[in-house]
């Protein structure tokens, strides 16, 4: 199987934030490229934030949540 990759679901605070942002972008019909420009990051960095390849500061996560009108994020924890 070449070209396929297994993506592990993100859990904890980062995974919950990324999911909340991704869902709202889709619901509001906002492209990642447009949103990246709005919050002042490159599209590549936004993609890395949303996939867990980059962590991001609390300030950038707060800005993204505020910009999308997200008031609350439920956090899921891995209880393995």
N, C-alpha and C positions, 0 to 999 in steps of 0.2 A: 504494500500500500504506500505508494509514493505520493507526496503532495498532501497527505492528510495529517492532521495534527489533533491530538486529544487536548481539549481545553478543560481544565479543572475549574469547577465553579468557585468563585471567590466567596469567602465567608468572613464574618466579622465586620468591623466598622467599614473598612475600605470597600469590601464587596457590596455592602448595603448601600453605600453612597454612590458607587458606580452604577448599580442597578437603578437607583432612584433617578439619577441624571439621565441615563440611557432611556428609561421608560418615558420620562417627561419630554425629552427631545423628540421621540417618536410621536407621542400624543399631540405635541404642539406643532409638529411638522417642521422642525428646525433641523437643518443639516449640521453635522459636526463641524464642517468648515466654517459656516456662518457663526455658530456658537463659539468656536475657538477665537474668532476675531472679536466677538463681543466681550469675552472675558479676558482677552489679552494674552493668549497662548497660541502656539502654532497648532495647526491641525494634527501634526504628528504627535506633539506632546499631549494633546487632549486624548487622542486615541490610546496612547500609552497609559494615561491616567485611568481611562475607562476599562482597560484590559488588565490592569494590575502590573504593567511593566514599569510604571513609575508611580511613586507614592504620592507626591504632591503635598503641599503645606495645608494646614488647617485653613489658612486664609483663602487659598484658591478653591478649596471645597466649599467653604462658606459662600464665596462669591458665586460659584456655580449654582448652589442651592437657592440662594436669594434671587438670582437672576431668573431662575425658572419658577419661582414662587413656591418652592418646596419648604414647608414649615416643619415637617417631622419625617424622620427616617427610622423605620423599625430595623434593628440590627439582629442578624442571625449569627449564631455562634456554632462552630463545629464542636460537637460533644463526643468526639470519637474516643 
